[in-house]
Amino acid sequence: MITARQIFGFIGASSISLISFALFLQYLHNIEPCPMCIIQRYTFSLIGVIALIAFFHNPSRLGIKLYSLLITVFSLLGAGVAMRHVYLEIFPPEMFDCGADLGYLIDAFPLTQMLPMIFRGTGDCSEVLWTFMGLSIAGWALLWFFVFTGLTIFTLIVKKDNSVK
C-alpha cells in the first residue's frame, strides 16, 4: 500500500536530490545556472518544502488535497519555465545576448518588466552544457516537474485512510 505521506516524502527527497545535483554541477563542474535555471531551482525548493511539510504533518484528506494542489500548481509553473527553456535550447535566438543575471534583474526592474526579460531568454539559456541520456538539465527538470504533477494528482485518488490499493 502506498500512502499519500510516502508520496510526499518521495517528492521532498527527490527535490532535495535535484537541488543537490544542480549545486554539484555548479560548484564542482563550474556549470553556471542561467536565469531560467535559477527559477526552476526555486520552484523545486518550494515543491520540496511543501512536500516535506506534508510528509511530517501527515494531514487528513483535506490537507492532502491542499498540499497536492500547491505542489501541482508549482510543478506546472516549473514545467512552463522548463518548457520555454527546452524550446530556447532547441531553437536558440539568432542574436546571442548574455544579458543580466537574475539578481540584477530583480534589483533593477519591477516584476512586470523582469518576467518578460527572463522568458525572452539569453545566450546563456540556449546553451546546453550538460546532458544525460540525451536530455539537457532543462529537459530533466521538465520530466521531474511532470513526475511531481502526476504523483500529486495520484494522491487525490488516495482513499480516505491515506492508502492506495
PyMOL commands that place a pseudoatom at each C-alpha (Angstrom):
pseudoatom trace, name=CA, resn=MET, resi=1, chain=A, elem=C, hetatm=0, pos=[0.000, 0.000, 0.000]
pseudoatom trace, name=CA, resn=ILE, resi=2, chain=A, elem=C, hetatm=0, pos=[1.263, 3.439, -0.930]
pseudoatom trace, name=CA, resn=THR, resi=3, chain=A, elem=C, hetatm=0, pos=[0.245, 6.305, 1.289]
pseudoatom trace, name=CA, resn=ALA, resi=4, chain=A, elem=C, hetatm=0, pos=[-0.016, 9.961, 0.442]
pseudoatom trace, name=CA, resn=ARG, resi=5, chain=A, elem=C, hetatm=0, pos=[2.597, 10.537, 3.110]
pseudoatom trace, name=CA, resn=GLN, resi=6, chain=A, elem=C, hetatm=0, pos=[5.063, 8.289, 1.290]
pseudoatom trace, name=CA, resn=ILE, resi=7, chain=A, elem=C, hetatm=0, pos=[4.409, 10.139, -1.954]
pseudoatom trace, name=CA, resn=PHE, resi=8, chain=A, elem=C, hetatm=0, pos=[5.048, 13.470, -0.242]
pseudoatom trace, name=CA, resn=GLY, resi=9, chain=A, elem=C, hetatm=0, pos=[8.241, 12.031, 1.255]
pseudoatom trace, name=CA, resn=PHE, resi=10, chain=A, elem=C, hetatm=0, pos=[9.400, 10.867, -2.170]
pseudoatom trace, name=CA, resn=ILE, resi=11, chain=A, elem=C, hetatm=0, pos=[8.690, 14.269, -3.717]
pseudoatom trace, name=CA, resn=GLY, resi=12, chain=A, elem=C, hetatm=0, pos=[10.517, 16.044, -0.889]
pseudoatom trace, name=CA, resn=ALA, resi=13, chain=A, elem=C, hetatm=0, pos=[13.551, 13.727, -1.077]
pseudoatom trace, name=CA, resn=SER, resi=14, chain=A, elem=C, hetatm=0, pos=[13.620, 13.983, -4.876]
pseudoatom trace, name=CA, resn=SER, resi=15, chain=A, elem=C, hetatm=0, pos=[13.526, 17.773, -4.729]
pseudoatom trace, name=CA, resn=ILE, resi=16, chain=A, elem=C, hetatm=0, pos=[16.430, 17.833, -2.284]
pseudoatom trace, name=CA, resn=SER, resi=17, chain=A, elem=C, hetatm=0, pos=[18.343, 15.454, -4.553]
pseudoatom trace, name=CA, resn=LEU, resi=18, chain=A, elem=C, hetatm=0, pos=[17.675, 17.569, -7.651]
pseudoatom trace, name=CA, resn=ILE, resi=19, chain=A, elem=C, hetatm=0, pos=[18.807, 20.777, -5.938]
pseudoatom trace, name=CA, resn=SER, resi=20, chain=A, elem=C, hetatm=0, pos=[21.877, 18.981, -4.571]
pseudoatom trace, name=CA, resn=PHE, resi=21, chain=A, elem=C, hetatm=0, pos=[22.786, 17.719, -8.040]
pseudoatom trace, name=CA, resn=ALA, resi=22, chain=A, elem=C, hetatm=0, pos=[22.334, 21.208, -9.506]
pseudoatom trace, name=CA, resn=LEU, resi=23, chain=A, elem=C, hetatm=0, pos=[24.697, 22.600, -6.856]
pseudoatom trace, name=CA, resn=PHE, resi=24, chain=A, elem=C, hetatm=0, pos=[27.137, 19.754, -7.587]
pseudoatom trace, name=CA, resn=LEU, resi=25, chain=A, elem=C, hetatm=0, pos=[27.158, 20.706, -11.275]
pseudoatom trace, name=CA, resn=GLN, resi=26, chain=A, elem=C, hetatm=0, pos=[27.539, 24.382, -10.410]
pseudoatom trace, name=CA, resn=TYR, resi=27, chain=A, elem=C, hetatm=0, pos=[30.305, 24.200, -7.843]
pseudoatom trace, name=CA, resn=LEU, resi=28, chain=A, elem=C, hetatm=0, pos=[32.263, 21.097, -8.854]
pseudoatom trace, name=CA, resn=HIS, resi=29, chain=A, elem=C, hetatm=0, pos=[31.844, 21.248, -12.630]
pseudoatom trace, name=CA, resn=ASN, resi=30, chain=A, elem=C, hetatm=0, pos=[31.618, 25.042, -12.975]
pseudoatom trace, name=CA, resn=ILE, resi=31, chain=A, elem=C, hetatm=0, pos=[28.307, 24.990, -14.850]
pseudoatom trace, name=CA, resn=GLU, resi=32, chain=A, elem=C, hetatm=0, pos=[26.754, 28.342, -14.011]
pseudoatom trace, name=CA, resn=PRO, resi=33, chain=A, elem=C, hetatm=0, pos=[22.941, 28.477, -13.956]
pseudoatom trace, name=CA, resn=CYS, resi=34, chain=A, elem=C, hetatm=0, pos=[21.075, 30.818, -16.287]
pseudoatom trace, name=CA, resn=PRO, resi=35, chain=A, elem=C, hetatm=0, pos=[18.083, 32.874, -15.028]
pseudoatom trace, name=CA, resn=MET, resi=36, chain=A, elem=C, hetatm=0, pos=[15.630, 30.153, -16.057]
pseudoatom trace, name=CA, resn=CYS, resi=37, chain=A, elem=C, hetatm=0, pos=[17.691, 27.519, -14.231]
pseudoatom trace, name=CA, resn=ILE, resi=38, chain=A, elem=C, hetatm=0, pos=[17.549, 29.616, -11.079]
pseudoatom trace, name=CA, resn=ILE, resi=39, chain=A, elem=C, hetatm=0, pos=[13.771, 29.969, -11.332]
pseudoatom trace, name=CA, resn=GLN, resi=40, chain=A, elem=C, hetatm=0, pos=[13.497, 26.195, -11.732]
pseudoatom trace, name=CA, resn=ARG, resi=41, chain=A, elem=C, hetatm=0, pos=[15.684, 25.712, -8.655]
pseudoatom trace, name=CA, resn=TYR, resi=42, chain=A, elem=C, hetatm=0, pos=[13.432, 27.995, -6.624]
pseudoatom trace, name=CA, resn=THR, resi=43, chain=A, elem=C, hetatm=0, pos=[10.418, 26.064, -7.867]
pseudoatom trace, name=CA, resn=PHE, resi=44, chain=A, elem=C, hetatm=0, pos=[11.964, 22.718, -6.899]
pseudoatom trace, name=CA, resn=SER, resi=45, chain=A, elem=C, hetatm=0, pos=[12.806, 24.223, -3.499]
pseudoatom trace, name=CA, resn=LEU, resi=46, chain=A, elem=C, hetatm=0, pos=[9.215, 25.357, -2.934]
pseudoatom trace, name=CA, resn=ILE, resi=47, chain=A, elem=C, hetatm=0, pos=[7.887, 21.968, -4.017]
pseudoatom trace, name=CA, resn=GLY, resi=48, chain=A, elem=C, hetatm=0, pos=[10.356, 20.235, -1.697]
pseudoatom trace, name=CA, resn=VAL, resi=49, chain=A, elem=C, hetatm=0, pos=[9.469, 22.383, 1.295]
pseudoatom trace, name=CA, resn=ILE, resi=50, chain=A, elem=C, hetatm=0, pos=[5.726, 21.895, 0.761]
pseudoatom trace, name=CA, resn=ALA, resi=51, chain=A, elem=C, hetatm=0, pos=[6.185, 18.133, 0.279]
pseudoatom trace, name=CA, resn=LEU, resi=52, chain=A, elem=C, hetatm=0, pos=[8.318, 17.769, 3.412]
pseudoatom trace, name=CA, resn=ILE, resi=53, chain=A, elem=C, hetatm=0, pos=[5.841, 19.806, 5.464]
pseudoatom trace, name=CA, resn=ALA, resi=54, chain=A, elem=C, hetatm=0, pos=[3.094, 17.497, 4.170]
pseudoatom trace, name=CA, resn=PHE, resi=55, chain=A, elem=C, hetatm=0, pos=[5.219, 14.442, 4.972]
pseudoatom trace, name=CA, resn=PHE, resi=56, chain=A, elem=C, hetatm=0, pos=[5.852, 15.496, 8.569]
pseudoatom trace, name=CA, resn=HIS, resi=57, chain=A, elem=C, hetatm=0, pos=[2.334, 16.870, 9.052]
pseudoatom trace, name=CA, resn=ASN, resi=58, chain=A, elem=C, hetatm=0, pos=[0.704, 13.621, 7.818]
pseudoatom trace, name=CA, resn=PRO, resi=59, chain=A, elem=C, hetatm=0, pos=[-2.525, 15.501, 7.086]
pseudoatom trace, name=CA, resn=SER, resi=60, chain=A, elem=C, hetatm=0, pos=[-6.108, 14.354, 6.837]
pseudoatom trace, name=CA, resn=ARG, resi=61, chain=A, elem=C, hetatm=0, pos=[-7.886, 14.117, 3.476]
pseudoatom trace, name=CA, resn=LEU, resi=62, chain=A, elem=C, hetatm=0, pos=[-8.462, 17.887, 3.243]
pseudoatom trace, name=CA, resn=GLY, resi=63, chain=A, elem=C, hetatm=0, pos=[-4.787, 18.575, 3.996]
pseudoatom trace, name=CA, resn=ILE, resi=64, chain=A, elem=C, hetatm=0, pos=[-3.710, 16.036, 1.395]
pseudoatom trace, name=CA, resn=LYS, resi=65, chain=A, elem=C, hetatm=0, pos=[-5.826, 17.852, -1.178]
pseudoatom trace, name=CA, resn=LEU, resi=66, chain=A, elem=C, hetatm=0, pos=[-4.394, 21.242, -0.198]
pseudoatom trace, name=CA, resn=TYR, resi=67, chain=A, elem=C, hetatm=0, pos=[-0.757, 20.098, -0.249]
pseudoatom trace, name=CA, resn=SER, resi=68, chain=A, elem=C, hetatm=0, pos=[-1.318, 18.220, -3.514]
pseudoatom trace, name=CA, resn=LEU, resi=69, chain=A, elem=C, hetatm=0, pos=[-2.893, 21.284, -5.088]
pseudoatom trace, name=CA, resn=LEU, resi=70, chain=A, elem=C, hetatm=0, pos=[0.012, 23.517, -4.030]
pseudoatom trace, name=CA, resn=ILE, resi=71, chain=A, elem=C, hetatm=0, pos=[2.623, 21.074, -5.327]
pseudoatom trace, name=CA, resn=THR, resi=72, chain=A, elem=C, hetatm=0, pos=[0.684, 20.620, -8.575]
pseudoatom trace, name=CA, resn=VAL, resi=73, chain=A, elem=C, hetatm=0, pos=[0.470, 24.384, -9.144]
pseudoatom trace, name=CA, resn=PHE, resi=74, chain=A, elem=C, hetatm=0, pos=[4.205, 24.898, -8.533]
pseudoatom trace, name=CA, resn=SER, resi=75, chain=A, elem=C, hetatm=0, pos=[5.055, 21.829, -10.626]
pseudoatom trace, name=CA, resn=LEU, resi=76, chain=A, elem=C, hetatm=0, pos=[3.035, 23.167, -13.545]
pseudoatom trace, name=CA, resn=LEU, resi=77, chain=A, elem=C, hetatm=0, pos=[4.625, 26.604, -13.187]
pseudoatom trace, name=CA, resn=GLY, resi=78, chain=A, elem=C, hetatm=0, pos=[8.061, 24.992, -13.132]
pseudoatom trace, name=CA, resn=ALA, resi=79, chain=A, elem=C, hetatm=0, pos=[7.125, 22.864, -16.138]
pseudoatom trace, name=CA, resn=GLY, resi=80, chain=A, elem=C, hetatm=0, pos=[6.160, 26.027, -18.008]
pseudoatom trace, name=CA, resn=VAL, resi=81, chain=A, elem=C, hetatm=0, pos=[9.572, 27.569, -17.337]
pseudoatom trace, name=CA, resn=ALA, resi=82, chain=A, elem=C, hetatm=0, pos=[11.327, 24.300, -18.239]
pseudoatom trace, name=CA, resn=MET, resi=83, chain=A, elem=C, hetatm=0, pos=[9.340, 24.025, -21.492]
pseudoatom trace, name=CA, resn=ARG, resi=84, chain=A, elem=C, hetatm=0, pos=[10.385, 27.520, -22.503]
pseudoatom trace, name=CA, resn=HIS, resi=85, chain=A, elem=C, hetatm=0, pos=[13.965, 26.675, -21.550]
pseudoatom trace, name=CA, resn=VAL, resi=86, chain=A, elem=C, hetatm=0, pos=[13.953, 23.493, -23.658]
pseudoatom trace, name=CA, resn=TYR, resi=87, chain=A, elem=C, hetatm=0, pos=[12.434, 25.469, -26.536]
pseudoatom trace, name=CA, resn=LEU, resi=88, chain=A, elem=C, hetatm=0, pos=[15.299, 28.001, -26.332]
pseudoatom trace, name=CA, resn=GLU, resi=89, chain=A, elem=C, hetatm=0, pos=[17.811, 25.151, -26.335]
pseudoatom trace, name=CA, resn=ILE, resi=90, chain=A, elem=C, hetatm=0, pos=[16.271, 23.606, -29.439]
pseudoatom trace, name=CA, resn=PHE, resi=91, chain=A, elem=C, hetatm=0, pos=[15.628, 26.926, -31.220]
pseudoatom trace, name=CA, resn=PRO, resi=92, chain=A, elem=C, hetatm=0, pos=[18.282, 29.328, -29.911]
pseudoatom trace, name=CA, resn=PRO, resi=93, chain=A, elem=C, hetatm=0, pos=[17.755, 33.034, -30.534]
pseudoatom trace, name=CA, resn=GLU, resi=94, chain=A, elem=C, hetatm=0, pos=[19.524, 34.374, -33.615]
pseudoatom trace, name=CA, resn=MET, resi=95, chain=A, elem=C, hetatm=0, pos=[21.189, 37.109, -31.621]
pseudoatom trace, name=CA, resn=PHE, resi=96, chain=A, elem=C, hetatm=0, pos=[23.102, 35.922, -28.590]
pseudoatom trace, name=CA, resn=ASP, resi=97, chain=A, elem=C, hetatm=0, pos=[22.990, 38.283, -25.668]
pseudoatom trace, name=CA, resn=CYS, resi=98, chain=A, elem=C, hetatm=0, pos=[24.333, 37.112, -22.345]
pseudoatom trace, name=CA, resn=GLY, resi=99, chain=A, elem=C, hetatm=0, pos=[22.050, 39.584, -20.618]
pseudoatom trace, name=CA, resn=ALA, resi=100, chain=A, elem=C, hetatm=0, pos=[21.985, 40.442, -16.954]
pseudoatom trace, name=CA, resn=ASP, resi=101, chain=A, elem=C, hetatm=0, pos=[21.919, 37.911, -14.168]
pseudoatom trace, name=CA, resn=LEU, resi=102, chain=A, elem=C, hetatm=0, pos=[18.762, 37.237, -12.166]
pseudoatom trace, name=CA, resn=GLY, resi=103, chain=A, elem=C, hetatm=0, pos=[19.947, 39.227, -9.121]
pseudoatom trace, name=CA, resn=TYR, resi=104, chain=A, elem=C, hetatm=0, pos=[20.413, 42.371, -11.173]
pseudoatom trace, name=CA, resn=LEU, resi=105, chain=A, elem=C, hetatm=0, pos=[17.034, 41.943, -12.875]
pseudoatom trace, name=CA, resn=ILE, resi=106, chain=A, elem=C, hetatm=0, pos=[15.280, 41.584, -9.513]
pseudoatom trace, name=CA, resn=ASP, resi=107, chain=A, elem=C, hetatm=0, pos=[17.025, 44.666, -8.109]
pseudoatom trace, name=CA, resn=ALA, resi=108, chain=A, elem=C, hetatm=0, pos=[16.675, 46.877, -11.171]
pseudoatom trace, name=CA, resn=PHE, resi=109, chain=A, elem=C, hetatm=0, pos=[13.230, 46.137, -12.594]
pseudoatom trace, name=CA, resn=PRO, resi=110, chain=A, elem=C, hetatm=0, pos=[9.658, 45.689, -11.368]
pseudoatom trace, name=CA, resn=LEU, resi=111, chain=A, elem=C, hetatm=0, pos=[8.166, 42.223, -11.762]
pseudoatom trace, name=CA, resn=THR, resi=112, chain=A, elem=C, hetatm=0, pos=[6.113, 43.234, -14.805]
pseudoatom trace, name=CA, resn=GLN, resi=113, chain=A, elem=C, hetatm=0, pos=[9.288, 44.161, -16.715]
pseudoatom trace, name=CA, resn=MET, resi=114, chain=A, elem=C, hetatm=0, pos=[11.541, 41.478, -15.248]
pseudoatom trace, name=CA, resn=LEU, resi=115, chain=A, elem=C, hetatm=0, pos=[9.495, 38.388, -16.186]
pseudoatom trace, name=CA, resn=PRO, resi=116, chain=A, elem=C, hetatm=0, pos=[9.367, 39.118, -19.931]
pseudoatom trace, name=CA, resn=MET, resi=117, chain=A, elem=C, hetatm=0, pos=[13.161, 39.654, -19.902]
pseudoatom trace, name=CA, resn=ILE, resi=118, chain=A, elem=C, hetatm=0, pos=[13.717, 36.285, -18.227]
pseudoatom trace, name=CA, resn=PHE, resi=119, chain=A, elem=C, hetatm=0, pos=[11.423, 34.379, -20.570]
pseudoatom trace, name=CA, resn=ARG, resi=120, chain=A, elem=C, hetatm=0, pos=[12.835, 36.051, -23.662]
pseudoatom trace, name=CA, resn=GLY, resi=121, chain=A, elem=C, hetatm=0, pos=[15.922, 34.038, -22.814]
pseudoatom trace, name=CA, resn=THR, resi=122, chain=A, elem=C, hetatm=0, pos=[19.558, 34.804, -23.400]
pseudoatom trace, name=CA, resn=GLY, resi=123, chain=A, elem=C, hetatm=0, pos=[22.504, 33.097, -24.975]
pseudoatom trace, name=CA, resn=ASP, resi=124, chain=A, elem=C, hetatm=0, pos=[23.109, 31.518, -21.610]
pseudoatom trace, name=CA, resn=CYS, resi=125, chain=A, elem=C, hetatm=0, pos=[19.639, 29.952, -21.577]
pseudoatom trace, name=CA, resn=SER, resi=126, chain=A, elem=C, hetatm=0, pos=[20.014, 28.415, -25.019]
pseudoatom trace, name=CA, resn=GLU, resi=127, chain=A, elem=C, hetatm=0, pos=[23.409, 26.850, -24.364]
pseudoatom trace, name=CA, resn=VAL, resi=128, chain=A, elem=C, hetatm=0, pos=[23.361, 23.151, -23.437]
pseudoatom trace, name=CA, resn=LEU, resi=129, chain=A, elem=C, hetatm=0, pos=[26.316, 22.492, -21.129]
pseudoatom trace, name=CA, resn=TRP, resi=130, chain=A, elem=C, hetatm=0, pos=[25.411, 19.040, -19.811]
pseudoatom trace, name=CA, resn=THR, resi=131, chain=A, elem=C, hetatm=0, pos=[23.302, 16.097, -20.993]
pseudoatom trace, name=CA, resn=PHE, resi=132, chain=A, elem=C, hetatm=0, pos=[22.417, 12.679, -19.676]
pseudoatom trace, name=CA, resn=MET, resi=133, chain=A, elem=C, hetatm=0, pos=[20.614, 10.076, -21.787]
pseudoatom trace, name=CA, resn=GLY, resi=134, chain=A, elem=C, hetatm=0, pos=[20.000, 12.723, -24.438]
pseudoatom trace, name=CA, resn=LEU, resi=135, chain=A, elem=C, hetatm=0, pos=[18.273, 15.217, -22.131]
pseudoatom trace, name=CA, resn=SER, resi=136, chain=A, elem=C, hetatm=0, pos=[19.666, 18.549, -21.004]
pseudoatom trace, name=CA, resn=ILE, resi=137, chain=A, elem=C, hetatm=0, pos=[19.306, 19.870, -17.466]
pseudoatom trace, name=CA, resn=ALA, resi=138, chain=A, elem=C, hetatm=0, pos=[16.147, 21.715, -18.558]
pseudoatom trace, name=CA, resn=GLY, resi=139, chain=A, elem=C, hetatm=0, pos=[14.820, 18.520, -20.149]
pseudoatom trace, name=CA, resn=TRP, resi=140, chain=A, elem=C, hetatm=0, pos=[15.350, 16.578, -16.939]
pseudoatom trace, name=CA, resn=ALA, resi=141, chain=A, elem=C, hetatm=0, pos=[13.736, 19.365, -14.927]
pseudoatom trace, name=CA, resn=LEU, resi=142, chain=A, elem=C, hetatm=0, pos=[10.693, 19.231, -17.201]
pseudoatom trace, name=CA, resn=LEU, resi=143, chain=A, elem=C, hetatm=0, pos=[10.464, 15.466, -16.750]
pseudoatom trace, name=CA, resn=TRP, resi=144, chain=A, elem=C, hetatm=0, pos=[10.630, 15.784, -12.953]
pseudoatom trace, name=CA, resn=PHE, resi=145, chain=A, elem=C, hetatm=0, pos=[8.004, 18.546, -12.898]
pseudoatom trace, name=CA, resn=PHE, resi=146, chain=A, elem=C, hetatm=0, pos=[5.693, 16.178, -14.799]
pseudoatom trace, name=CA, resn=VAL, resi=147, chain=A, elem=C, hetatm=0, pos=[6.502, 13.312, -12.406]
pseudoatom trace, name=CA, resn=PHE, resi=148, chain=A, elem=C, hetatm=0, pos=[5.628, 15.517, -9.429]
pseudoatom trace, name=CA, resn=THR, resi=149, chain=A, elem=C, hetatm=0, pos=[2.400, 16.640, -11.106]
pseudoatom trace, name=CA, resn=GLY, resi=150, chain=A, elem=C, hetatm=0, pos=[1.431, 13.038, -11.792]
pseudoatom trace, name=CA, resn=LEU, resi=151, chain=A, elem=C, hetatm=0, pos=[2.204, 11.950, -8.237]
pseudoatom trace, name=CA, resn=THR, resi=152, chain=A, elem=C, hetatm=0, pos=[0.219, 14.753, -6.650]
pseudoatom trace, name=CA, resn=ILE, resi=153, chain=A, elem=C, hetatm=0, pos=[-2.736, 14.055, -8.910]
pseudoatom trace, name=CA, resn=PHE, resi=154, chain=A, elem=C, hetatm=0, pos=[-2.373, 10.417, -7.842]
pseudoatom trace, name=CA, resn=THR, resi=155, chain=A, elem=C, hetatm=0, pos=[-2.628, 11.466, -4.171]
pseudoatom trace, name=CA, resn=LEU, resi=156, chain=A, elem=C, hetatm=0, pos=[-6.002, 12.978, -4.945]
pseudoatom trace, name=CA, resn=ILE, resi=157, chain=A, elem=C, hetatm=0, pos=[-7.361, 9.497, -5.710]
pseudoatom trace, name=CA, resn=VAL, resi=158, chain=A, elem=C, hetatm=0, pos=[-5.940, 8.073, -2.482]
pseudoatom trace, name=CA, resn=LYS, resi=159, chain=A, elem=C, hetatm=0, pos=[-8.599, 6.561, -0.262]
pseudoatom trace, name=CA, resn=LYS, resi=160, chain=A, elem=C, hetatm=0, pos=[-9.771, 8.292, 2.883]
pseudoatom trace, name=CA, resn=ASP, resi=161, chain=A, elem=C, hetatm=0, pos=[-7.427, 6.194, 5.066]
pseudoatom trace, name=CA, resn=ASN, resi=162, chain=A, elem=C, hetatm=0, pos=[-4.442, 7.681, 3.138]
pseudoatom trace, name=CA, resn=SER, resi=163, chain=A, elem=C, hetatm=0, pos=[-3.621, 4.436, 1.324]
pseudoatom trace, name=CA, resn=VAL, resi=164, chain=A, elem=C, hetatm=0, pos=[-3.879, 3.142, -2.223]
pseudoatom trace, name=CA, resn=LYS, resi=165, chain=A, elem=C, hetatm=0, pos=[-4.544, -0.488, -3.112]
for i in range(1, 165): cmd.bond("trace and resi %d" % i, "trace and resi %d" % (i + 1))
show_as sticks, trace
zoom trace
